[in-house]
Amino acid sequence: MGGVSMQEVAKEVGLSKAALYHYYDSRNDLLRHLFGDWARRELEGARKIAESEADPGAKLTQFITLHLNSIADNLDLYSLSFREEEQLPDDVREEFRGLKHENDLLVRQIIREGVEAGAFEPVDETLTVFAIIGMCNWLWKWYRPDGAKRPDEIAETFSHLVLRGLMSTDHELAAHADQGEAPMAAAT
């Protein structure tokens, strides 16, 4: 990424260098759009989820689904960003990291909401956010669009793993009692 010229980018996308400059003021402007546009779209979706009236478990599931679909839909950009983030110009890298940080804060807000509601066990929020985001982010390394699982199916599995790890024992007991079921620990 560091050594790619605007001429090479123009050639790759089938435009003249002049046409490329019609759309982007500079190489940094192009990079800002490449990395920022999908990150902003995902962040806007995450904000809507965090601000919704859904319960914390549903919000977390919706976030995981959003994030995994965003990665799958932008697989090339995600893989490029994870491999080459350090190569981005300082201002573009800082803007990109800022967007990711805002996303992390929204997940932390959902976790805190779940803990305060008694639905989730008290946890180290920072570590939990890193675990959730990290689990999702690793998708870029192994996911194949023609593979056996679709992003929504993967999100369902990931959400189940995360929520079973966060679920308050009291909340689990109450949920199972409401459904006339034995809790998972007692059923095994």
N, C-alpha and C positions, 0 to 999 in steps of 0.2 A: 504494500500500500504506500509506503514511504517513497518508493521510487517510481510510481506510476504517474505519468504526465497526463495533462488534459488531452493531448493529441492521441495518446493510447486509449483513453476512455472514449473519446469521440469515435475513434475507429471501431472499438468494441461494440458500441451501441448504434453504429451506422450513421453517424452525423459528422458534419464537418466541425472542426474546432471552433469556427465562428458561430455555428448554430448552437453548440454547447454553451458558449459564452452568452448567447442570447437568453438562456434559461438560468445560468448560474454566473455570478460575478467573478468567482475565483474557484480554485481547487478546494479551498477550505469551505466555501459556500456549498459546493457540491457534497462534500463529506458531511457537512452539518445536516443537509437534507437527507442524505442516505441513512445516517444513523439516528437523526432526530425525529424524522417523520413517523417511523413505525414506533419508536419509543414514546412519542407524544400520544399517538393513538391508543397505545396500550395503557398509558397512564390515565388518559381520560376515561377509558373503560373501567379501570381500577377505582377511580374516584366515584363513579356512578355506583359501583358495587358497594364500596365502603359507606356511602351515604344512603344506601337503600334501607328499607325497613325490615329486610330479611334477618333471620337469626344469624348469629356469628358463624355457626357451622355451615349454613348455606352460603354465606358470604365468602368464607374461605374456599369452599368447593367452587364457587363461581370464579373466584380469583385464579385458582389453580387451572381451571378450564380455560379462562381467558389467556393466561400466560403461556400455557402449553400450545394453544392454538396460534398465538402470536409467533412463537418460536417456529412451529411447523410451517406457518404461512410465509415466514421470512427466514427460512433455514440458512440460505447463503449469507445473508447479512448477519445473523446471529453467529454463525461459525466464524465469519470474518471479524466480527467485533471481539469475540473471545480470544481469537488467535492474535489479533493485531491492535487491540485497543491502545497499547502503549505507543504505537506508531502514529496515532492521530495527532494532529497539531494540538498544542496545549489548550487553546480556547474551545475547540470542538470536543476534545476528550473531557474537559471539565463540565461542559454543558451536558454531554451524554451521561457522565457519572451522576450529575445532579438529577437528571430524570430518573435514573435507576434508584437513587437514594429516596426520592419522593415516593416511588413505588414501594420500596421497603417500609417506609413510614406508614403507608396505608395498610400493609399487611400487619404491621405492629399494632395499629389502631384496632383492627379486627380481632386480633388475639387478645388485646387488653379488654375489649368489649366482652369477649367470651369469658374471660377470667372474672371480670366484675359481675357478670350475669350468673356465675356459678356453673356455666356450661363446660368450661375448660379448667383443667388443673392450673394452679399458679406455676408459671414456667419462666425461665429466663427468656424474655421477649426477643432480645437481640439474637441469641443462639437459635431460637426457634425460627425466626425470620430467615436467618442464614441457611438453616436446614431446609426449609420449604423452598426458598428461591433456588438454592443450590441443587436440590433434587430436580427441580423443574429445568433449570438452566442446562443441566448435563444432557438433556434431550438432544441438543445440537450434535452431540458426539455420536450417538447411536441410532437415532430415529431415521427411518427411511420411508418416504411417502408411499412406496409400494409394499411396505411391510405388513405384517399380520394385524397390527393394532392401529386404529385411528387415534388422533389426538384426544378426542372426547373419551375414548375407552381408557387411554392411559391416564387421563385426568381423573376418571372415576376410581381407578386403582390407587393413584397417588393420594387422592382426597380421603379415601378409606384409611390408608396407612396413617396419614397425618391426623385425621380426626380421632381414630382409635387411640392414638398416642396422646392426644390432648384432652380427650373426654374426661370430665370429672366422674369419679366413681359414683358419687351421689346422683349426678345427672343421669348416668347410665342406668343406675338402679331404678330411678323414677321413670325413665323412658321405657324400660322393659316392663315395669309394673303396669304402666298405662296401656301397653300393648298385650299384656297377659303373657309375657315371655320371661324366661329365666335369663339373667345377665350372662354375657359371654363367658366370664370366668367360672360361673357355676355350671354352665352347660358343657364345659370341656372335661 
